Amino acid sequence: MPDFKVADPELAPQGRRLIEWAEAHMPVLMRIRKRFSKEKPLDGLRIGCCLHVTKETAVLVKTLMAGGADVALCGSNPLSTNDAVAAALVEDGIHVFAWRGQGKEDYYWCIKQVLGRGPRLVHDDGADLIVTFHQEFPSNALERVLAGFEETTTGVLRLKAMERDGVLAFPIIAVNEARTKRMFDNRYGTGQSVIDGLMRATNVLLAGKTVVVCGYGWCGRGIAMRARGLGARVVVCEVDPVKALEAVMDGYEVMPLAKAASVGDIFITATGCEKVVRREHMELMKDGAILANAGHFNVEIWLPDLEELAVRKEEVRPCVEAYVLPDGRKLYLLGEGRLVNLVCADGHPPDVMDMSFANQALCAEYAVEHEGELENRVYLVPEEVDMAVARLKLEALGVE
C-alpha cells in the first residue's frame, strides 16, 4: 500500500505558507494542539479522514497528529483539493491521497487507501468514507472503529438513515449539529464563501440582481443574508413551511421555484437534496441566468436535464460553462455544479473553521475517553465540548 499520492510534492513550500496563514487565524485549534502535544490523548491511534484538503483542514490533521495519531487523509470532493497543501502535509508525515481534478474511480481509490490503513477513528465530510467503509470492508474492520465524526448536514442525513435501517456499525458524533459549528460555519462561513466563489468565478455585480436561494437552513440563511447585504433582491424557495415562514419574517420574498425560475438572475442551491433545479425550471430561466450549488454533492442542479436541454456547452471563464439552449439562451453553470465556494474560491475562512475543527478534535478525544460506552447510533456533540469551543473562541477574541 502506498504511503501517499499527491499531484506534485514540489508544491510543499507554497502549501506551508498557506497552512501558516490558516494557523494564524485559528487560535482555538492551535490551543488544542498545544495541549494535545503534551497530553497525547490520541497516542497510537490510526485516524482516517475524508475532508476537503484545504489549509484549514491541514491545521486539524496536524492537531490530530500532535495528539499522537497516525493520520491518513483523502479529499471529500474531486475539485476541492489544494495540491500545495496536500504536498506540505506529506512532508509533515500525513498519508495524503488527494489531488484536484480526480475522476470518480480515482476519488474512491483514495478513500479505499485511507480505509485500508485500518483507522480506529474516522472523520468524514459528506459520509462517502463511512458509507464506503460499510459497503466494501469486512465487519471485523468496522468493529475496531471507536467512532466516526461527520462535518456536514448531508452526511448526517445519510448516517441517520443508516441508523434507522439498523446497519450503522459504529457510533457517530454529528459535528455538524454543534451550535458552535452550524450557527457559525454553516451561516457565516457558507454565506461569505459562497458569495466569494460566485464573484470570483463571474465578477458580476450583485446589486440590483435577483438572487434565488433554494433552501433556508443555516446555509441558506447565510447566503441570503450576504446577498442582500450586497444589494441583491433575494427570493427564497423552501418546502418546509416553518422555514418558509421564517424567511418571510426575515424580510425575503418566498415563492415556489416554478415561479422564481422566470425572475431570477442567479440561482444558488443549499438544500442537501437532489433534483432541486430541473428541466422545467431551466426552460423558464432568463438568458444569462447563473446556476451555482452550495450543497455537498453535485446533484441539486440536475445536470442530466441541463445536458439534455442544451445543444452545446462551452467554457467561457475558469469554472464557468455556458449551456446553450435551442433558442439561443445561455445558462451559466459554475464549478460543474459542485461546491461553488471550494471549486471557485478558497472555501470557508479559517476564522470560522477554527470552531468547526475544534469540535472535530475534541470529539475525537471524547470518543477515546468514552471507549466502549457509545452505542452504534448518531449522537449530538456533547454539550461540554460545544461550550468549551465557545469559551475558547471568546477568549481568543478577547471577549469576557
C-alpha positions as CSV (number, residue, x, y, z in Angstrom):
1,M,0.0,0.0,0.0
2,P,1.5,3.4,-1.0
3,D,2.2,6.0,1.8
4,F,0.7,8.9,-0.3
5,K,-0.3,10.1,-3.7
6,V,-0.5,13.8,-4.5
7,A,-0.2,15.9,-7.6
8,D,3.2,17.5,-7.1
9,P,5.4,17.1,-3.9
10,E,7.4,20.1,-5.1
11,L,4.5,22.4,-4.2
12,A,5.1,21.9,-0.5
13,P,6.7,25.3,0.2
14,Q,3.7,27.1,-1.2
15,G,1.4,24.8,0.8
16,R,3.3,25.5,4.0
17,R,2.8,29.3,3.6
18,L,-0.9,28.7,3.2
19,I,-1.1,26.5,6.3
20,E,0.8,29.1,8.3
21,W,-1.7,31.7,7.3
22,A,-4.5,29.4,8.5
23,E,-2.8,28.7,11.8
24,A,-2.5,32.4,12.5
25,H,-6.3,32.7,12.2
26,M,-7.3,29.5,14.1
27,P,-6.4,30.3,17.7
28,V,-8.8,27.8,19.3
29,L,-7.4,24.8,17.3
30,M,-3.9,25.9,18.0
31,R,-4.6,26.0,21.7
32,I,-6.0,22.5,21.5
33,R,-2.9,21.4,19.5
34,K,-0.6,22.8,22.2
35,R,-2.4,20.7,24.9
36,F,-2.6,17.6,22.6
37,S,1.2,17.8,22.1
38,K,1.7,17.5,25.8
39,E,-1.0,15.0,26.8
40,K,-1.1,12.8,23.7
41,P,-4.8,11.8,24.0
42,L,-4.7,10.0,20.6
43,D,-1.5,8.2,21.1
44,G,-1.0,5.2,18.8
45,L,-4.4,5.6,17.1
46,R,-4.8,5.4,13.4
47,I,-7.2,8.1,12.1
48,G,-8.8,8.2,8.7
49,C,-10.1,11.5,7.3
50,C,-12.1,12.3,4.2
51,L,-12.2,16.1,4.2
52,H,-11.7,18.9,1.8
53,V,-7.9,19.2,1.6
54,T,-7.5,22.9,2.4
55,K,-5.2,24.9,4.5
56,E,-7.8,24.8,7.3
57,T,-8.1,21.0,7.2
58,A,-4.3,20.9,7.4
59,V,-4.5,22.7,10.8
60,L,-6.9,20.0,12.0
61,V,-4.9,16.9,10.8
62,K,-1.7,18.4,12.2
63,T,-3.5,18.8,15.5
64,L,-4.6,15.2,15.5
65,M,-1.1,14.2,14.7
66,A,0.2,16.3,17.6
67,G,-2.1,14.3,19.8
68,G,-0.2,11.1,18.9
69,A,-2.3,9.8,16.0
70,D,-1.1,8.3,12.7
71,V,-3.3,10.2,10.2
72,A,-4.4,9.4,6.6
73,L,-6.3,11.9,4.6
74,C,-8.2,11.9,1.3
75,G,-10.3,14.6,-0.3
76,S,-14.1,14.7,0.1
77,N,-14.7,16.4,-3.3
78,P,-12.8,15.8,-6.6
79,L,-12.3,19.5,-7.2
80,S,-11.7,20.9,-3.7
81,T,-8.2,19.8,-3.0
82,N,-5.4,22.4,-2.8
83,D,-2.5,20.5,-4.3
84,A,0.1,22.7,-2.5
85,V,-1.5,21.9,0.9
86,A,-1.6,18.2,0.1
87,A,2.2,18.3,-0.7
88,A,3.0,20.1,2.5
89,L,1.1,17.6,4.6
90,V,3.0,14.7,3.1
91,E,6.2,16.4,4.2
92,D,4.7,16.6,7.7
93,G,4.1,12.8,7.8
94,I,0.4,12.7,6.9
95,H,-0.6,9.9,4.5
96,V,-2.3,12.1,1.9
97,F,-4.2,10.6,-1.1
98,A,-5.7,13.6,-2.9
99,W,-5.3,15.8,-5.9
100,R,-7.5,18.3,-7.7
101,G,-9.5,17.1,-10.7
102,Q,-10.0,13.5,-9.8
103,G,-12.3,11.3,-11.7
104,K,-14.8,9.0,-9.9
105,E,-12.5,6.0,-10.0
106,D,-9.6,7.9,-8.5
107,Y,-11.8,9.5,-5.9
108,Y,-12.9,6.2,-4.5
109,W,-9.4,4.7,-4.8
110,C,-8.2,7.4,-2.5
111,I,-10.9,6.7,0.0
112,K,-10.0,3.0,0.0
113,Q,-6.3,3.8,0.6
114,V,-7.3,5.6,3.8
115,L,-9.6,2.9,4.9
116,G,-7.1,0.2,4.1
117,R,-4.8,1.6,6.8
118,G,-7.2,0.3,9.5
119,P,-8.4,3.5,11.2
120,R,-9.8,3.4,14.7
121,L,-11.4,6.9,14.3
122,V,-12.9,8.3,11.1
123,H,-13.5,12.0,10.3
124,D,-15.9,12.5,7.3
125,D,-17.4,15.3,5.2
126,G,-20.4,14.1,3.3
127,A,-20.2,10.4,4.6
128,D,-18.6,8.9,1.5
129,L,-15.8,7.4,3.6
130,I,-18.1,5.9,6.2
131,V,-20.6,4.6,3.6
132,T,-17.7,3.0,1.6
133,F,-16.4,1.5,4.8
134,H,-19.7,-0.2,5.5
135,Q,-20.2,-1.3,1.9
136,E,-16.8,-2.6,0.9
137,F,-14.8,-3.6,4.1
138,P,-15.3,-6.6,6.3
139,S,-17.2,-6.5,9.6
140,N,-14.1,-7.1,11.7
141,A,-12.6,-3.8,10.3
142,L,-15.7,-1.9,11.2
143,E,-15.8,-3.4,14.7
144,R,-12.4,-1.9,15.5
145,V,-13.7,1.6,14.9
146,L,-14.2,3.6,18.2
147,A,-16.3,6.3,16.5
148,G,-16.9,8.4,13.4
149,F,-17.4,12.2,13.1
150,E,-19.5,13.9,10.4
151,E,-19.0,17.5,9.3
152,T,-22.0,18.2,7.1
153,T,-25.8,18.3,7.0
154,T,-25.8,16.0,4.0
155,G,-23.5,13.4,5.7
156,V,-25.5,13.5,8.9
157,L,-28.7,12.8,7.0
158,R,-27.1,9.8,5.3
159,L,-25.8,8.4,8.6
160,K,-29.1,8.8,10.3
161,A,-30.7,6.8,7.5
162,M,-28.2,4.1,8.2
163,E,-29.0,4.2,11.8
164,R,-32.7,3.9,11.1
165,D,-32.0,0.9,8.8
166,G,-30.0,-0.8,11.6
167,V,-26.8,-1.0,9.6
168,L,-24.6,1.5,11.3
169,A,-21.7,-0.4,12.7
170,F,-20.1,2.1,15.0
171,P,-21.0,5.3,16.9
172,I,-21.2,8.6,15.1
173,I,-20.9,12.1,16.6
174,A,-22.7,14.6,14.3
175,V,-20.2,17.5,14.5
176,N,-22.4,19.5,12.1
177,E,-25.1,19.7,14.9
178,A,-22.9,21.5,17.3
179,R,-24.1,25.0,17.9
180,T,-20.6,26.3,17.5
181,K,-20.5,24.7,14.1
182,R,-23.8,25.1,12.4
183,M,-24.6,28.6,13.7
184,F,-21.3,30.0,12.5
185,D,-19.7,27.7,9.9
186,N,-23.0,27.0,8.1
187,R,-24.3,30.5,8.3
188,Y,-21.4,33.0,8.3
189,G,-18.8,30.7,6.7
190,T,-21.1,29.4,3.9
191,G,-22.7,32.8,3.5
192,Q,-19.4,34.6,2.9
193,S,-17.6,31.9,0.9
194,V,-20.4,31.1,-1.5
195,I,-20.7,34.7,-2.5
196,D,-16.9,34.8,-2.7
197,G,-17.0,31.9,-5.1
198,L,-19.8,33.4,-7.2
199,M,-18.0,36.7,-7.5
200,R,-14.5,35.2,-8.2
201,A,-16.0,33.0,-11.0
202,T,-18.2,35.6,-12.7
203,N,-17.2,39.1,-11.5
204,V,-20.9,40.0,-11.7
205,L,-22.4,42.9,-9.7
206,L,-24.9,41.6,-7.2
207,A,-26.6,45.0,-6.5
208,G,-29.9,45.0,-8.4
209,K,-29.8,41.3,-9.3
210,T,-32.5,38.9,-8.2
211,V,-30.8,36.0,-6.3
212,V,-32.9,32.9,-5.8
213,V,-31.8,30.9,-2.7
214,C,-33.1,27.3,-2.7
215,G,-33.2,26.1,0.9
216,Y,-33.4,28.2,4.1
217,G,-31.5,26.1,6.6
218,W,-28.4,27.6,8.2
219,C,-26.5,27.7,4.9
220,G,-29.4,29.2,3.0
221,R,-29.9,31.9,5.7
222,G,-26.2,32.9,5.4
223,I,-26.3,33.1,1.7
224,A,-29.5,35.1,1.6
225,M,-28.1,37.5,4.3
226,R,-24.9,38.2,2.4
227,A,-26.6,38.5,-1.0
228,R,-29.0,41.1,0.4
229,G,-26.1,42.9,2.1
230,L,-24.5,43.4,-1.4
231,G,-27.7,44.9,-2.7
232,A,-29.4,41.9,-4.3
233,R,-33.2,41.3,-4.3
234,V,-33.4,37.9,-2.6
235,V,-36.1,35.3,-3.2
236,V,-36.2,32.2,-1.1
237,C,-37.6,28.8,-2.2
238,E,-38.3,26.5,0.8
239,V,-40.6,23.4,1.1
240,D,-40.6,23.4,4.9
241,P,-43.5,25.7,5.9
242,V,-41.8,26.8,9.2
243,K,-38.5,27.8,7.5
244,A,-40.5,29.5,4.7
245,L,-42.4,31.5,7.3
246,E,-39.1,32.4,8.9
247,A,-37.8,33.7,5.6
248,V,-40.9,35.8,5.2
249,M,-40.4,37.2,8.7
250,D,-36.7,37.9,7.9
251,G,-37.9,40.1,5.1
252,Y,-37.4,37.9,2.0
253,E,-39.8,37.1,-0.8
254,V,-40.8,33.5,-0.7
255,M,-42.2,31.6,-3.7
256,P,-42.1,28.2,-5.3
257,L,-39.1,27.6,-7.6
258,A,-41.6,27.1,-10.5
259,K,-42.4,30.8,-10.1
260,A,-39.0,32.1,-9.2
261,A,-37.4,30.4,-12.2
262,S,-38.5,33.1,-14.6
263,V,-37.5,36.1,-12.4
264,G,-34.1,35.0,-11.0
265,D,-30.7,36.2,-12.3
266,I,-28.7,34.0,-10.1
267,F,-29.8,30.6,-8.5
268,I,-28.0,29.1,-5.5
269,T,-29.0,25.7,-4.2
270,A,-28.4,24.8,-0.5
271,T,-30.8,22.0,0.3
272,G,-28.9,18.8,0.6
273,C,-31.5,17.2,-1.7
274,E,-31.2,16.1,-5.3
275,K,-33.0,17.3,-8.5
276,V,-33.8,20.7,-7.0
277,V,-33.3,22.7,-10.2
278,R,-34.7,20.6,-13.0
279,R,-35.6,20.9,-16.7
280,E,-38.9,22.5,-16.1
281,H,-37.2,25.3,-14.2
282,M,-34.3,25.7,-16.7
283,E,-36.8,26.1,-19.5
284,L,-38.2,29.2,-17.8
285,M,-35.0,30.9,-17.0
286,K,-33.7,34.2,-18.4
287,D,-30.9,34.3,-21.0
288,G,-27.7,34.6,-18.9
289,A,-29.1,33.1,-15.7
290,I,-26.3,31.8,-13.4
291,L,-26.6,28.4,-11.6
292,A,-24.4,27.7,-8.5
293,N,-24.6,25.0,-5.9
294,A,-23.6,25.3,-2.2
295,G,-24.7,21.7,-1.2
296,H,-22.2,18.9,-0.7
297,F,-22.9,16.9,-3.8
298,N,-23.4,17.9,-7.4
299,V,-27.0,16.7,-7.6
300,E,-29.0,19.7,-6.6
301,I,-28.8,21.3,-10.0
302,W,-29.8,18.3,-12.1
303,L,-27.1,18.0,-14.6
304,P,-28.6,15.3,-16.8
305,D,-31.5,17.7,-17.5
306,L,-29.1,20.5,-18.3
307,E,-27.0,18.4,-20.6
308,E,-30.1,17.1,-22.4
309,L,-31.6,20.5,-22.8
310,A,-28.5,22.2,-24.2
311,V,-27.4,21.9,-27.9
312,R,-23.8,22.7,-26.9
313,K,-21.7,23.9,-24.0
314,E,-18.5,26.0,-23.8
315,E,-16.2,27.2,-21.1
316,V,-16.4,31.0,-21.1
317,R,-14.3,31.6,-17.9
318,P,-12.4,29.3,-15.5
319,C,-15.1,27.5,-13.6
320,V,-17.9,28.9,-15.8
321,E,-19.6,26.8,-18.5
322,A,-22.2,28.2,-20.8
323,Y,-25.0,25.8,-21.8
324,V,-26.6,27.0,-25.0
325,L,-30.3,26.2,-25.3
326,P,-32.1,25.5,-28.7
327,D,-33.5,29.1,-28.7
328,G,-30.0,30.6,-28.2
329,R,-30.4,31.4,-24.5
330,K,-27.4,30.6,-22.3
331,L,-27.4,29.3,-18.8
332,Y,-24.1,29.6,-16.9
333,L,-23.1,26.7,-14.6
334,L,-20.4,27.4,-12.0
335,G,-17.9,24.8,-10.9
336,E,-19.5,21.8,-12.7
337,G,-22.4,22.1,-10.2
338,R,-20.1,21.2,-7.3
339,L,-19.5,23.2,-4.1
340,V,-19.1,26.7,-5.6
341,N,-17.2,28.1,-2.6
342,L,-14.5,25.4,-2.8
343,V,-14.3,24.9,-6.5
344,C,-14.3,28.6,-7.4
345,A,-12.7,30.1,-4.3
346,D,-10.9,29.1,-1.1
347,G,-13.9,27.7,0.9
348,H,-14.7,29.0,4.4
349,P,-12.4,31.5,6.1
350,P,-10.1,29.9,8.7
351,D,-11.5,32.0,11.4
352,V,-14.8,30.1,11.3
353,M,-13.4,26.7,10.5
354,D,-11.5,27.2,13.8
355,M,-14.6,26.3,15.7
356,S,-15.8,23.5,13.4
357,F,-12.5,21.7,13.5
358,A,-12.0,22.4,17.2
359,N,-15.2,20.3,17.6
360,Q,-13.7,17.6,15.4
361,A,-10.5,17.4,17.5
362,L,-12.3,17.5,20.9
363,C,-14.9,14.9,19.8
364,A,-12.0,12.6,18.8
365,E,-10.6,13.0,22.3
366,Y,-14.1,12.4,23.8
367,A,-14.6,9.2,21.8
368,V,-11.3,7.8,23.1
369,E,-12.1,8.7,26.7
370,H,-15.5,7.0,26.4
371,E,-14.4,3.9,24.5
372,G,-17.0,1.1,24.8
373,E,-19.7,3.4,26.2
374,L,-21.2,4.7,23.0
375,E,-23.8,2.7,21.0
376,N,-24.0,2.4,17.3
377,R,-26.1,5.4,16.6
378,V,-25.8,9.1,15.7
379,Y,-25.0,11.4,18.7
380,L,-25.1,15.1,19.1
381,V,-21.8,16.8,20.1
382,P,-21.5,16.6,23.9
383,E,-22.6,19.9,25.5
384,E,-19.4,20.2,27.4
385,V,-17.4,20.1,24.1
386,D,-19.7,22.7,22.4
387,M,-19.4,25.0,25.4
388,A,-15.6,24.5,25.6
389,V,-15.2,25.6,22.0
390,A,-17.4,28.7,22.5
391,R,-15.4,29.7,25.6
392,L,-12.1,29.2,23.9
393,K,-13.3,31.3,20.9
394,L,-14.4,34.1,23.1
395,E,-11.1,34.1,24.9
396,A,-9.3,34.3,21.6
397,L,-11.4,37.2,20.6
398,G,-10.7,39.0,23.9
399,V,-14.4,38.9,25.0
400,E,-15.2,38.3,28.6
